[in-house]
Each structure stands twice: as C-alpha cells, then as structure tokens.
C-alpha cells in the first residue's frame, strides 16, 4: 500500500467565478477539483484584503494572519449558526474557507448568499468543494489549508457545528502571538438537543455566552451518537490567553474542533492523514504526530465555543469507520500511539497478531486476546486463526481459570467495512 496522501490541494471554487485573489490559481470547472498533489508551500497568490465587520468605520485593515477552515458535510443549518457567530467576532483580521465535503443540502447556495451580504466583504468568506461525494474530514481539512489566505501564519480549524463567543478568535490570536510555534486549543462545550432555540436567540442578541446556561453539569455522554456535556478536557489545563503557557501535547486532548495551528507545523507534518475514512480519530492521529514532532500545546480558557447538537443518523456506520481508523493508526504509529480505551472489542481487528494479540486454546475452543490481555473473542471455528494472522501452532494452551480474569465479549462480528490489509509503519 502506498504512503498516505497528505498534500494540500486547492479543491475547486465556484465554477465560472474568477479566482479569489486573481493570480496563482485557476478556477476549475470540475466540482470534484483537481489532483491535490501541489504542496501548500508552493502557493503563489495575491493578497486577500479584509475590512472590519463593523461597517461604521469602513476601515481597511491589514491582511489576515489566520484563516478559519470549516469542513462541512450536509450540516447547512448548524454551519449557518457557526458563520453568524463569526460575524460577531471582535477579531477583524481573519478570513473563512468553508470546505464543502459532498453536501447535498444547499450548503453552496447558502454560502453564495452570505457572500453578498455586508458582513462578508472582499472575499472574506469562500466556498471550496472537496468533491461531489464526501471524502472525509482529513481530505477536506487539507484542501482547506491549501486555500488559506496568502498572509496567514495559522489556520483555525472550526467544526461546522461550533458557535463561538465574540471574543474567541481574538483570544486565540493573542495566544498565538505570544507562542507562535504552539498549537492553541480553545474550550468547547457540547449543547443538548433542546438548546437549539437558545442558540438562535443568543445569536440574535449577540450574547453567545448565555449558552453556558444550557450546558449540562454532568460528565459528557452521547445522545444519538453526539456528545453532550461540558468541555471534557481537565479544567486545570486551561488559562487565559494572556497567561497560558506551553505544555507537552497529549494526543487525547488534541481536539481540532476549535484550535489554531501554525502553517509551518502543518507543512512539516504533511497535514491530516487521508487514509482515515469518514469521521473518527483524525484528531488523535494528528495529535500523536504533533507529539512526535515536539509541538507544544496551549489551552486557552477565554476562547470559548459551543457545539450545537445534531443527530447522527448513520452512527453505526460512523462508529465502524472510527474503529477502522483506530486499527489503522495503532498499526501505523505504534500500539501505544493513542488510547484504545473506547474501542469496540467485538471487532476482530483489535485482536490481530499485528496488533500484539495472542490466541489461547482451552479444550477445543480458541480465544483471541487483545494486546493488554483485557478482552477476548471466542472464535467460531479454526479458520479464524488465519484471518487473525496466526498458524494453528501459535495457539497457546490456557485454563478456564485464566480465562476468568478476562472479559469475553462473545464471537467476532462479520463486518461490512474492510480492514486496511497492509499498513506501512511510520518510522
């Protein structure tokens, strides 16, 4: 299998429209976009100038130092909330690139309408397609990086479901100015299903902070596949933008839901791994490579966002994609690269020999054990040994008593999603 593609392509902008900067790129008639083999460091574009959102002054400001990258796949309603919160930001020098990952819900039309309003002058809001069909979060973000403003030193990744307090980007920007080589993470609280009307009211009043009242004061949990609850990372990690200090980056806390990343770091790492499918574990995988790179983290308490709840109608498929991604990551980056604490242990990939598993034989039964020897699968028949990478002679004799110390999760599931057959480990 070839090495994962992590190039920063341009995608395609609206067909028939001139290029956003007028030079260095072309407009593509194919909505799927060109091949993304061009590296971000080779971009040549004229500047995109911005003006303050407060039109009373009509003051032309300097070029944006950050580009907000929003990947969206059929999230039009929540995306419109996110963009309305960006209109309220006190930080004037930023532009926004919406990466449309195969949406069919009118996302493109909505962006085109917003681009004509007074809130988004001078190409400060741009729509870019990453393809006619969804290709996953990693690819969309990489194309977003390829379309960052020419003056940007950082990109801010923002999920399409996040609404920000008005000072959030300004706080993030202050932190990046103090520590420009670090990745800066903001706070994300996860709203419940019944908060939607509250979000509408908060945006109308320009008082997003009122949404704190809707955040449940309980440990985060999932409702119909979507997390609900307060910011899940330890509160002691966070400090104000003027006081936060760099700390070693932990992949488990590297949520790209709302964070600022130096473009120099993104280029050094090659962006997000496009071998990851769907949506799941992209942030942890990227965090593991950030950790290897020696990149520090800042956690900023006064850069606050709220995730607007949405049902995940295809959660069973999404969950399986996430398990496939987890299996791939641990084989590529190493068995301890990220946590597998939330793995679905009914999936046989996690017991494979190349993941450090073993096979026990008790009487005529075969059990596959995971690497930490915490979970086991009862194999339906001996042919499963070869599927898991073993020879019959690899089965180790064991006793019923030894098995009592392990959680037997049943028989392996037959899965509609294929495991990546070969992974080239990252050296």
C-alpha positions as CSV (number, residue, x, y, z in Angstrom):
1,X,0.0,0.0,0.0
2,X,1.4,3.4,-0.9
3,X,2.1,6.1,1.7
4,X,-0.9,8.1,2.8
5,X,-1.6,11.3,0.7
6,X,-1.4,14.4,2.8
7,X,-0.9,17.1,0.2
8,X,-2.6,20.5,0.5
9,X,-4.7,20.7,-2.6
10,X,-6.9,23.6,-3.7
11,X,-10.2,21.8,-4.4
12,X,-12.5,23.8,-6.6
13,X,-14.2,27.1,-6.1
14,X,-17.5,28.1,-7.7
15,X,-17.3,27.3,-11.4
16,X,-17.3,30.4,-13.7
17,X,-16.1,32.7,-10.9
18,X,-12.7,34.3,-11.1
19,X,-10.1,33.1,-8.7
20,X,-10.3,34.7,-5.2
21,X,-7.1,36.5,-5.5
22,X,-6.8,36.8,-9.2
23,X,-3.5,35.1,-9.5
24,X,-1.7,31.9,-8.7
25,X,-4.7,29.6,-9.0
26,X,-7.3,28.8,-11.6
27,X,-11.0,28.2,-11.4
28,X,-11.9,24.6,-12.1
29,X,-15.0,23.6,-14.0
30,X,-14.9,20.1,-12.4
31,X,-16.6,20.4,-9.0
32,X,-14.6,17.4,-7.8
33,X,-11.5,19.6,-8.1
34,X,-8.0,18.8,-9.5
35,X,-5.5,16.4,-8.2
36,X,-4.2,17.6,-4.8
37,X,-0.6,16.9,-5.4
38,X,0.6,20.5,-5.1
39,X,2.3,21.3,-1.8
40,X,1.0,24.3,0.2
41,X,4.5,25.8,0.4
42,X,4.4,26.4,-3.4
43,X,1.3,28.6,-3.3
44,X,1.6,31.9,-5.1
45,X,-1.4,34.1,-4.6
46,X,-2.0,37.8,-4.3
47,X,-3.3,39.2,-1.1
48,X,-6.9,38.9,0.1
49,X,-7.7,42.2,1.9
50,X,-10.3,42.4,4.7
51,X,-12.3,45.0,6.4
52,X,-13.7,45.1,9.9
53,X,-17.1,43.7,10.4
54,X,-18.1,47.0,12.0
55,X,-19.0,48.9,8.8
56,X,-19.4,52.2,10.6
57,X,-15.7,52.8,10.3
58,X,-15.2,51.2,6.8
59,X,-11.6,51.0,7.8
60,X,-9.4,48.8,5.6
61,X,-7.3,46.6,7.8
62,X,-4.1,44.6,7.3
63,X,-4.2,41.2,5.7
64,X,-5.5,38.3,7.8
65,X,-3.0,36.4,9.9
66,X,-5.3,33.4,10.3
67,X,-7.7,31.6,8.1
68,X,-10.7,29.8,9.6
69,X,-11.1,26.4,8.0
70,X,-14.6,24.8,8.3
71,X,-15.2,21.4,6.8
72,X,-18.9,20.7,6.4
73,X,-20.8,17.7,5.1
74,X,-24.6,18.3,5.0
75,X,-24.6,20.5,8.1
76,X,-26.1,23.6,6.5
77,X,-28.3,24.7,9.4
78,X,-25.5,24.4,12.0
79,X,-23.0,25.9,9.6
80,X,-25.1,29.0,9.3
81,X,-25.1,29.3,13.1
82,X,-21.3,29.0,13.1
83,X,-20.9,31.7,10.4
84,X,-23.3,34.0,12.3
85,X,-21.1,33.6,15.4
86,X,-18.1,34.5,13.2
87,X,-19.8,37.7,12.1
88,X,-19.9,38.7,15.8
89,X,-16.1,38.2,16.3
90,X,-14.1,41.1,17.7
91,X,-11.0,40.0,15.9
92,X,-11.3,41.6,12.4
93,X,-8.3,40.1,10.6
94,X,-9.4,36.7,9.6
95,X,-10.9,35.1,6.6
96,X,-13.1,31.9,6.4
97,X,-12.9,29.0,4.0
98,X,-15.8,26.6,4.0
99,X,-14.8,23.2,2.7
100,X,-17.9,21.5,1.3
101,X,-17.4,17.8,1.6
102,X,-20.0,16.5,-0.9
103,X,-23.0,18.3,0.7
104,X,-26.4,18.0,-1.0
105,X,-28.3,20.3,1.4
106,X,-27.8,23.6,-0.2
107,X,-24.6,24.5,1.6
108,X,-23.0,26.0,-1.5
109,X,-26.1,28.2,-2.2
110,X,-26.2,29.4,1.4
111,X,-22.5,30.4,1.3
112,X,-23.1,32.3,-2.0
113,X,-26.0,34.2,-0.5
114,X,-23.9,35.1,2.6
115,X,-21.0,36.3,0.4
116,X,-23.3,39.0,-1.0
117,X,-24.1,40.5,2.4
118,X,-22.3,43.4,4.1
119,X,-20.9,41.1,6.8
120,X,-18.5,39.4,4.4
121,X,-16.8,41.9,2.1
122,X,-13.7,41.4,0.0
123,X,-13.8,37.6,-0.3
124,X,-13.5,37.1,3.5
125,X,-15.8,34.1,3.1
126,X,-15.1,31.5,0.4
127,X,-16.7,28.2,-0.6
128,X,-14.5,25.4,-1.8
129,X,-15.6,21.9,-2.8
130,X,-13.6,18.9,-1.8
131,X,-15.6,16.6,-4.2
132,X,-19.1,15.6,-5.3
133,X,-19.2,12.9,-2.7
134,X,-17.9,13.0,0.9
135,X,-14.2,12.1,1.1
136,X,-13.7,12.6,4.8
137,X,-12.6,15.2,7.3
138,X,-8.9,14.7,6.7
139,X,-9.0,15.4,3.0
140,X,-11.4,18.4,3.4
141,X,-9.1,20.0,6.0
142,X,-6.0,19.5,3.8
143,X,-7.8,21.2,0.9
144,X,-8.7,24.0,3.4
145,X,-5.1,24.5,4.2
146,X,-4.3,24.8,0.5
147,X,-6.8,27.6,0.3
148,X,-5.7,29.6,3.4
149,X,-5.0,33.2,2.9
150,X,-1.6,34.1,1.5
151,X,-0.7,36.2,4.5
152,X,-1.9,33.6,7.1
153,X,0.6,32.2,9.6
154,X,-2.0,30.0,11.3
155,X,-5.2,28.1,10.3
156,X,-8.0,27.9,12.8
157,X,-9.9,24.6,12.4
158,X,-13.5,25.0,13.4
159,X,-16.2,22.3,13.2
160,X,-19.3,23.3,11.3
161,X,-21.4,22.8,14.4
162,X,-19.5,25.3,16.7
163,X,-20.7,28.7,17.6
164,X,-18.1,31.0,19.2
165,X,-18.3,33.7,21.9
166,X,-17.5,37.0,20.3
167,X,-14.0,37.3,21.8
168,X,-13.0,33.7,21.0
169,X,-10.9,34.3,17.9
170,X,-9.3,37.4,19.4
171,X,-8.2,35.3,22.5
172,X,-6.8,32.6,20.2
173,X,-4.9,35.2,18.2
174,X,-3.4,36.7,21.4
175,X,-2.2,33.3,22.5
176,X,-0.7,32.5,19.1
177,X,1.2,35.9,19.1
178,X,2.7,35.0,22.5
179,X,3.6,31.4,21.5
180,X,3.6,31.3,17.7
181,X,5.1,27.7,17.4
182,X,2.4,26.1,19.7
183,X,-1.0,24.7,18.8
184,X,-3.6,26.7,20.7
185,X,-6.8,24.9,21.8
186,X,-10.0,26.6,22.8
187,X,-12.8,25.4,25.1
188,X,-15.7,23.5,23.5
189,X,-18.9,22.8,25.5
190,X,-21.4,20.4,24.0
191,X,-25.0,21.5,24.0
192,X,-28.0,19.2,24.4
193,X,-30.7,18.7,21.8
194,X,-33.2,21.1,23.4
195,X,-30.7,24.1,23.3
196,X,-31.3,24.9,19.6
197,X,-33.8,27.6,20.2
198,X,-31.5,29.1,22.7
199,X,-28.7,29.2,20.1
200,X,-30.9,31.1,17.8
201,X,-31.8,33.6,20.5
202,X,-28.2,34.0,21.6
203,X,-27.0,34.8,18.1
204,X,-29.9,37.3,17.5
205,X,-28.9,39.1,20.7
206,X,-25.2,38.8,20.1
207,X,-24.8,37.2,23.5
208,X,-23.4,33.7,22.9
209,X,-22.1,33.5,26.5
210,X,-25.7,32.9,27.6
211,X,-25.3,29.3,26.2
212,X,-23.4,28.3,29.3
213,X,-26.8,28.0,31.0
214,X,-27.7,25.1,28.6
215,X,-24.6,23.0,29.2
216,X,-25.4,20.0,31.4
217,X,-23.2,19.9,34.6
218,X,-22.6,16.2,34.2
219,X,-19.9,14.0,32.6
220,X,-20.1,14.2,28.8
221,X,-22.1,11.3,27.2
222,X,-23.6,10.6,23.8
223,X,-27.2,11.2,22.8
224,X,-28.0,9.7,19.4
225,X,-24.3,9.5,18.7
226,X,-23.4,13.1,19.5
227,X,-21.6,14.2,22.7
228,X,-23.4,16.3,25.2
229,X,-21.8,17.9,28.3
230,X,-19.1,20.4,29.4
231,X,-15.6,20.6,28.0
232,X,-14.2,17.1,28.6
233,X,-10.6,18.0,29.0
234,X,-9.3,18.8,32.5
235,X,-10.1,22.3,33.6
236,X,-6.6,22.8,35.1
237,X,-5.1,22.6,31.6
238,X,-6.7,26.0,30.7
239,X,-5.7,29.5,31.4
240,X,-6.4,32.9,29.9
241,X,-4.9,33.8,26.6
242,X,-2.5,36.2,28.4
243,X,-1.4,33.7,30.9
244,X,-1.5,30.3,29.2
245,X,1.9,28.6,29.0
246,X,3.0,25.8,26.6
247,X,2.8,22.3,27.9
248,X,3.6,18.9,26.3
249,X,0.9,17.9,23.9
250,X,-1.3,14.9,24.8
251,X,-2.9,13.3,21.7
252,X,-6.0,12.5,23.8
253,X,-6.6,16.3,24.3
254,X,-5.7,17.4,20.7
255,X,-9.3,18.2,19.6
256,X,-9.2,20.0,16.3
257,X,-12.8,21.1,16.9
258,X,-11.6,24.6,17.6
259,X,-7.9,25.3,17.6
260,X,-5.2,27.3,15.9
261,X,-2.3,25.5,14.2
262,X,0.9,27.1,12.7
263,X,1.0,26.6,9.0
264,X,4.7,25.7,9.4
265,X,3.8,22.8,11.6
266,X,1.1,21.6,9.2
267,X,3.6,21.6,6.4
268,X,6.2,19.8,8.4
269,X,3.8,17.0,9.3
270,X,2.1,16.9,5.9
271,X,-1.4,17.7,7.2
272,X,-4.0,15.2,8.2
273,X,-3.8,11.6,7.1
274,X,-6.2,11.0,4.2
275,X,-6.1,7.2,4.7
276,X,-8.5,7.8,7.6
277,X,-12.1,7.3,6.4
278,X,-15.3,9.1,7.4
279,X,-15.1,11.0,10.7
280,X,-13.3,9.4,13.6
281,X,-9.9,9.5,15.4
282,X,-8.5,12.1,13.0
283,X,-7.7,14.5,15.8
284,X,-5.9,11.9,18.0
285,X,-3.9,10.7,15.0
286,X,-2.8,14.2,14.2
287,X,-2.1,14.8,17.8
288,X,0.2,11.8,18.0
289,X,2.2,13.1,15.1
290,X,2.3,16.6,16.7
291,X,3.6,15.0,19.8
292,X,6.4,13.2,17.9
293,X,7.2,16.5,16.2
294,X,7.7,18.1,19.6
295,X,5.0,20.7,19.2
296,X,3.7,22.2,22.4
297,X,0.1,22.9,23.3
298,X,-1.7,25.9,24.8
299,X,-5.1,25.6,26.3
300,X,-7.0,28.9,26.3
301,X,-9.9,29.4,28.8
302,X,-11.3,32.6,27.2
303,X,-11.5,31.2,23.7
304,X,-14.9,29.5,24.1
305,X,-17.2,27.7,21.7
306,X,-20.4,25.6,21.9
307,X,-21.1,22.6,19.9
308,X,-24.7,22.6,18.5
309,X,-26.2,19.2,18.9
310,X,-27.2,17.2,15.8
311,X,-28.4,13.6,15.5
312,X,-26.0,11.1,13.7
313,X,-28.4,9.1,11.7
314,X,-25.6,6.9,10.4
315,X,-23.9,6.5,13.7
316,X,-23.5,2.7,13.4
317,X,-21.6,3.2,10.1
318,X,-19.6,6.2,11.6
319,X,-18.7,4.1,14.6
320,X,-17.4,1.3,12.4
321,X,-15.3,3.8,10.4
322,X,-13.9,5.1,13.6
323,X,-12.9,1.5,14.6
324,X,-11.2,1.0,11.3
325,X,-9.3,4.3,11.7
326,X,-8.2,3.3,15.2
327,X,-6.9,0.0,13.9
328,X,-5.0,1.7,11.1
329,X,-3.5,4.4,13.5
330,X,-2.2,1.9,16.0
331,X,-0.6,-0.2,13.3
332,X,1.0,2.8,11.6
333,X,2.1,4.9,14.6
334,X,2.6,2.1,17.2
335,X,0.4,0.2,19.7
336,X,0.7,3.0,22.3
337,X,0.4,6.0,20.0
338,X,-3.2,6.8,21.1
339,X,-5.6,5.3,23.6
340,X,-7.8,2.4,22.6
341,X,-9.9,2.7,25.8
342,X,-13.1,3.3,23.8
343,X,-12.6,0.5,21.3
344,X,-15.4,-1.8,20.4
345,X,-13.9,-5.1,21.5
346,X,-16.4,-7.1,19.5
347,X,-14.5,-6.2,16.3
348,X,-11.8,-8.7,15.5
349,X,-9.3,-6.3,14.0
350,X,-8.3,-5.4,17.6
351,X,-7.1,-9.0,18.3
352,X,-5.0,-9.4,15.2
353,X,-1.4,-10.7,15.5
354,X,0.0,-7.5,14.1
355,X,-1.7,-5.6,16.9
356,X,0.1,-7.7,19.6
357,X,-2.8,-10.2,20.1
358,X,-2.4,-13.9,21.1
359,X,-4.6,-17.0,20.8
360,X,-5.5,-19.3,23.6
361,X,-6.7,-22.8,23.3
362,X,-8.9,-24.2,26.0
363,X,-10.1,-27.8,25.3
364,X,-11.2,-27.4,21.6
365,X,-12.1,-23.7,21.8
366,X,-9.9,-20.9,20.5
367,X,-9.9,-17.4,22.1
368,X,-8.3,-14.4,20.5
369,X,-6.9,-11.9,23.2
370,X,-6.0,-8.3,22.7
371,X,-2.5,-7.0,23.5
372,X,-3.2,-5.9,27.1
373,X,-5.0,-9.3,27.7
374,X,-8.1,-7.5,28.9
375,X,-10.6,-8.7,26.3
376,X,-11.1,-12.0,24.4
377,X,-13.2,-13.2,21.5
378,X,-14.5,-16.8,21.1
379,X,-13.5,-17.8,17.6
380,X,-16.4,-19.6,15.8
381,X,-14.1,-22.1,14.0
382,X,-10.3,-22.7,13.5
383,X,-10.4,-20.9,10.1
384,X,-10.5,-17.7,12.1
385,X,-6.9,-18.2,13.1
386,X,-5.6,-17.4,9.7
387,X,-7.9,-14.4,9.4
388,X,-6.2,-13.1,12.5
389,X,-2.7,-13.8,11.2
390,X,-2.0,-17.0,13.2
391,X,-1.0,-20.5,12.4
392,X,-2.6,-23.4,14.4
393,X,0.7,-23.9,16.2
394,X,0.5,-20.4,17.6
395,X,-2.4,-21.2,19.9
396,X,-1.2,-21.2,23.5
397,X,-2.7,-23.7,26.0
398,X,-4.7,-22.0,28.7
399,X,-7.2,-22.9,31.5
400,X,-10.7,-21.9,32.4
401,X,-9.4,-20.2,35.5
402,X,-7.0,-18.0,33.5
403,X,-10.0,-17.0,31.3
404,X,-12.0,-15.8,34.2
405,X,-9.6,-12.8,34.6
406,X,-10.5,-11.6,31.1
407,X,-13.7,-10.1,29.7
408,X,-15.0,-12.4,26.9
409,X,-17.1,-10.2,24.6
410,X,-18.6,-13.0,22.6
411,X,-18.0,-14.0,19.0
412,X,-16.5,-11.7,16.3
413,X,-18.8,-9.8,14.2
414,X,-18.9,-10.1,10.4
415,X,-18.3,-6.5,9.2
416,X,-19.4,-4.6,6.1
417,X,-16.2,-2.5,6.2
418,X,-12.9,-3.9,5.2
419,X,-9.8,-3.7,7.4
420,X,-6.8,-2.0,5.8
421,X,-4.9,-5.1,4.7
422,X,-1.4,-3.6,5.0
423,X,-0.1,-0.5,6.8
424,X,3.4,0.9,6.3
425,X,4.5,1.9,9.8
426,X,5.7,5.5,10.3
427,X,9.3,5.5,11.2
